Amino acid sequence: MPLITDPNLIVGMEHAEDAGVYRLAADLAIIQTVDFFTPIVDDPYTFGQIAVTNALSDVYAMGGRPLTALNIVCFPIRKMAIGILREILRGGLDKMREAGVLLIGGHSVEDDELKYGLSVTGTIHPDRVLFNRGAQPGDRLILTKGVGTGIVSTALKAGLAGAGLVARSVASMTTLNRRAAELLTVTEGVHACTDVTGFGLIGHALEMIEGSATGMRIFASAVPFFPEVRPFAEEGIVPGGLIRNRKYREAQIEVGENCPAWLVDILFDPQTAGGLLIALAPGEAERLLARMHTAGITEAAIVGEVIASPAGKIVLV
């Protein structure tokens, strides 16, 4: 399908970037993104908060600042009480308020399946846009949140996840990437950034090196995750998205002898409102990590490095 081109279009549909970017002036560009999905928790207020956190994350991943949002709602009005929708919207609005984002409208339709999310507009300087490509050999990889939320959601649906684990997963999914992005945008030597969502850590990391002459080495034991999800992974209590992610990408990974199968599965786990994955120069990585820990982003960790070969592949060690 031929795409419409424009000299002011900085980021469009050509690559799997996190959002679109359009230049308005020499020093101003807008970022646009949209995201919505079905509930992954039982509490409607919490679902609203998670959906908004997830939608705003794409703007943060581009290095931008979200400004306005439009609600997107699909609701089974004949099957569910309107109070449920009210709580979802209240949760979303509270999270927008925390992010400093202005809700300016939205659109709703009647649907047999409940869905909620946002269309978000943000701003950025055209010369400061962060892409999910461009990582260079020697770069270190920082991940700002732990992984495993998809497995937790699956275990919750099966009635197997403990209250403490669910609470920590929800806390992660409702934590904005705002502070991490703010620290990132004042750091030198950042070469690429994306957020870890539906394709899992490995899937999004591979997007960073797609079509390039570089590869990655991921220190599997350094990746933060919820330790309670290990037995679920070992027993096959995992989301269908994890299995699809693994099948699609397994030919592009080399698994070291010290990386067990259950941990590989966790690295493929689809995330909701996951953390940022950042590729930056080694010295800057250590300094940024220290600043993140001081700012309360305690799970942030250096989880890998960019290598020259094997190009287009990830080595798990």
C-alpha positions in Angstrom: 0.0 0.0 0.0 1.6 3.3 -1.0 2.0 5.7 1.8 1.4 9.5 1.8 4.7 11.3 2.1 5.4 14.8 3.4 8.8 16.5 4.0 7.7 17.4 7.6 6.9 13.8 8.5 9.7 12.8 10.8 8.3 9.4 11.8 5.5 7.7 9.9 4.4 4.1 9.2 7.6 2.9 7.5 9.1 1.4 10.6 7.6 0.0 13.7 8.2 3.1 15.8 6.2 3.8 19.0 4.4 6.9 17.7 4.2 9.2 14.7 6.1 12.6 14.7 5.3 15.6 12.5 7.3 18.8 12.3 5.2 22.0 12.8 8.2 24.4 13.0 11.9 24.4 13.1 11.8 24.0 16.9 8.5 22.2 17.4 7.0 18.8 16.4 4.0 16.9 17.5 3.9 13.2 18.6 0.7 11.2 18.0 -0.2 7.7 19.2 -3.3 5.7 20.0 -3.8 2.6 22.1 -6.7 0.7 23.7 -7.4 -2.8 24.9 -9.7 -5.1 27.0 -9.5 -5.3 30.8 -6.6 -7.2 32.3 -7.6 -6.7 36.0 -11.0 -6.9 37.7 -11.2 -3.5 39.3 -12.5 -0.9 36.7 -10.7 2.1 38.3 -7.4 0.2 38.2 -8.0 -0.8 34.6 -8.5 2.9 33.7 -5.2 3.8 35.2 -3.3 1.0 33.5 -4.8 1.8 30.1 -3.8 5.5 30.4 -0.3 4.6 31.6 0.1 2.3 28.6 -1.1 4.9 26.1 1.1 7.7 27.4 4.2 5.5 27.3 4.6 5.7 23.6 5.1 9.5 23.8 7.7 9.1 26.6 9.5 6.5 24.5 10.0 9.0 21.7 11.5 11.5 24.2 8.4 13.7 24.2 6.0 15.3 26.6 2.3 14.2 26.3 -0.1 17.2 26.4 -3.6 16.2 25.4 -5.7 13.1 25.1 -9.0 11.8 23.7 -10.8 8.9 25.4 -11.6 5.8 23.3 -14.4 3.7 24.7 -16.2 0.5 23.6 -18.8 -0.4 26.2 -21.5 -3.1 26.4 -24.2 -0.8 27.8 -26.9 -3.6 27.7 -24.7 -6.0 29.8 -22.8 -3.8 32.2 -23.8 -1.1 34.7 -22.8 2.4 33.6 -21.1 2.8 37.0 -18.3 0.5 35.8 -17.6 2.8 32.9 -17.7 5.8 35.2 -15.0 4.1 37.4 -12.8 3.3 34.4 -13.0 6.9 33.2 -12.3 8.2 36.7 -9.2 6.0 37.0 -8.0 7.2 33.6 -8.6 10.8 34.4 -6.7 10.6 37.7 -3.7 9.1 35.9 -3.9 11.9 33.2 -4.0 14.4 36.0 -0.8 12.9 37.5 0.9 13.1 34.1 -0.1 16.7 33.5 -2.2 15.7 30.5 -5.4 17.5 29.5 -8.4 15.3 28.5 -10.1 17.3 25.7 -12.8 14.8 24.5 -13.2 11.4 23.1 -15.5 8.9 21.4 -17.6 6.0 22.5 -19.4 3.1 20.8 -21.6 0.3 22.0 -19.7 -3.0 21.8 -20.1 -6.5 23.2 -16.6 -6.3 24.5 -15.3 -3.6 26.9 -12.3 -1.7 25.7 -10.7 1.6 26.8 -7.7 3.6 25.9 -6.5 7.0 24.5 -5.4 8.9 21.5 -2.5 11.1 22.8 -0.8 14.1 21.4 2.6 15.3 22.7 5.4 17.7 21.7 9.1 17.5 21.1 11.9 19.4 19.4 12.4 17.9 15.9 16.1 17.4 16.6 15.6 15.5 19.8 13.3 12.7 18.7 14.3 9.3 20.0 13.9 6.3 17.6 13.7 2.6 18.4 16.7 2.1 16.0 20.2 3.5 15.9 21.8 1.5 18.7 25.6 1.3 18.3 28.1 -1.4 19.1 29.3 -1.0 22.7 26.1 0.6 23.8 24.6 -0.6 27.1 20.9 -1.4 27.5 18.9 -0.1 30.4 15.5 -1.5 31.2 13.5 0.6 33.7 10.8 -1.8 34.8 10.6 -5.5 35.6 8.9 -7.9 33.3 6.3 -10.6 33.9 3.0 -8.7 34.0 1.5 -10.8 31.2 2.1 -14.0 33.1 0.7 -12.4 36.3 -2.5 -11.5 34.4 -2.8 -15.0 33.1 -2.3 -16.5 36.5 -4.8 -14.0 37.9 -7.5 -15.2 35.5 -6.8 -18.8 36.6 -7.2 -17.8 40.2 -3.5 -18.7 40.9 -1.8 -15.4 41.5 -1.4 -14.2 45.1 -2.7 -10.8 46.2 0.8 -9.5 46.9 2.1 -10.5 43.4 -1.0 -8.9 41.8 -0.5 -5.7 43.8 3.1 -5.4 42.7 2.2 -6.1 39.1 -0.5 -3.4 39.2 1.9 -1.0 40.8 4.3 -1.5 37.9 1.6 -1.1 35.3 0.3 2.1 36.8 3.7 3.7 37.2 4.2 6.4 34.5 7.4 6.3 32.5 7.4 10.1 32.9 10.3 10.4 35.3 12.5 8.0 33.4 11.8 9.9 30.2 12.7 13.2 31.8 16.0 11.8 33.0 16.6 10.3 29.6 16.1 13.5 27.6 18.8 15.3 29.5 21.3 12.5 29.0 24.0 12.6 26.3 24.9 9.5 24.2 21.4 8.1 23.9 21.1 6.3 20.6 17.8 4.5 20.7 14.7 4.0 23.0 11.5 2.1 23.0 9.0 0.8 25.5 8.5 -2.8 26.2 4.9 -3.9 25.6 3.2 -6.6 23.6 6.2 -8.2 21.9 8.0 -8.7 25.2 11.6 -7.7 26.0 13.2 -9.8 23.3 10.7 -8.7 20.6 11.2 -5.0 21.2 15.0 -5.4 21.6 15.1 -7.1 18.2 13.1 -4.2 16.7 16.0 -2.0 17.8 18.5 -3.9 15.6 16.2 -4.9 12.8 17.9 -4.4 9.4 21.1 -3.2 11.0 24.6 -4.5 11.1 24.5 -5.0 14.9 23.3 -7.6 17.3 22.7 -7.7 21.1 23.8 -9.6 24.1 21.3 -9.7 26.9 22.4 -10.6 30.4 19.3 -12.7 31.2 20.1 -13.0 34.9 20.2 -9.2 35.2 16.7 -8.6 33.8 14.4 -7.6 36.6 11.2 -9.7 36.9 8.6 -10.8 39.4 10.2 -13.9 41.0 6.8 -15.5 41.7 6.2 -15.9 38.0 8.9 -18.5 37.6 6.7 -21.5 38.6 4.0 -20.3 36.3 6.4 -20.2 33.4 7.8 -23.6 34.3 4.2 -25.1 34.4 3.2 -23.4 31.1 0.7 -21.0 32.7 1.6 -18.2 30.3 -0.4 -15.9 27.9 -1.0 -16.9 24.3 0.9 -13.8 23.3 4.1 -15.1 24.9 3.9 -18.3 22.8 3.3 -16.3 19.6 6.2 -14.0 20.4 8.5 -16.9 21.0 7.5 -18.7 17.8 7.9 -15.6 15.7 11.4 -14.6 17.0 13.0 -17.8 18.3 15.1 -18.2 15.2 16.7 -14.8 16.0 18.0 -15.7 19.4 20.9 -17.9 20.6 20.4 -19.2 24.1 23.4 -19.8 26.3 23.8 -22.8 28.5 23.2 -20.8 31.7 19.9 -19.4 30.5 17.0 -21.8 31.5 13.9 -22.2 29.3 11.6 -20.7 31.9 13.7 -17.5 31.9 13.6 -17.3 28.1 9.8 -17.5 28.3 9.7 -14.6 30.8 11.8 -12.5 28.4 9.2 -13.1 25.7 6.3 -12.3 28.0 4.0 -9.5 26.5 3.9 -6.5 28.8 1.3 -3.9 29.5 2.6 -0.4 30.4 6.1 -1.8 30.5 9.3 0.0 31.1 11.6 1.9 28.7 14.5 0.0 27.0 17.3 2.4 26.3 20.5 2.0 24.3 23.3 4.5 25.2 27.0 4.9 25.5 28.6 2.8 28.4 29.8 5.7 30.6 26.5 7.5 30.3 24.6 4.3 31.0 26.2 4.0 34.5 25.5 7.7 35.3 21.9 7.5 34.0 21.3 4.3 36.0 22.5 6.0 39.2 20.3 9.0 38.6 17.3 6.7 38.0 17.9 4.9 41.3 18.2 8.2 43.1 14.9 9.3 41.6 13.1 6.1 42.9 13.2 4.0 39.7 14.7 1.2 41.7 14.1 -1.6 39.3 16.1 0.0 36.5 19.1 -2.2 35.5 21.7 -2.6 32.8 20.4 -5.7 31.1 22.6 -6.1 28.0 24.9 -4.5 25.4 24.9 -3.9 21.6 27.5 -6.0 19.8 28.8 -6.1 16.2 27.8 -9.7 15.5 25.8 -11.8 15.1 24.0 -9.1 13.2 20.2 -9.1 13.7 20.3 -11.6 16.5 20.2 -11.6 20.3 22.5 -13.8 22.4 21.1 -14.7 25.8 23.8 -15.2 28.4 
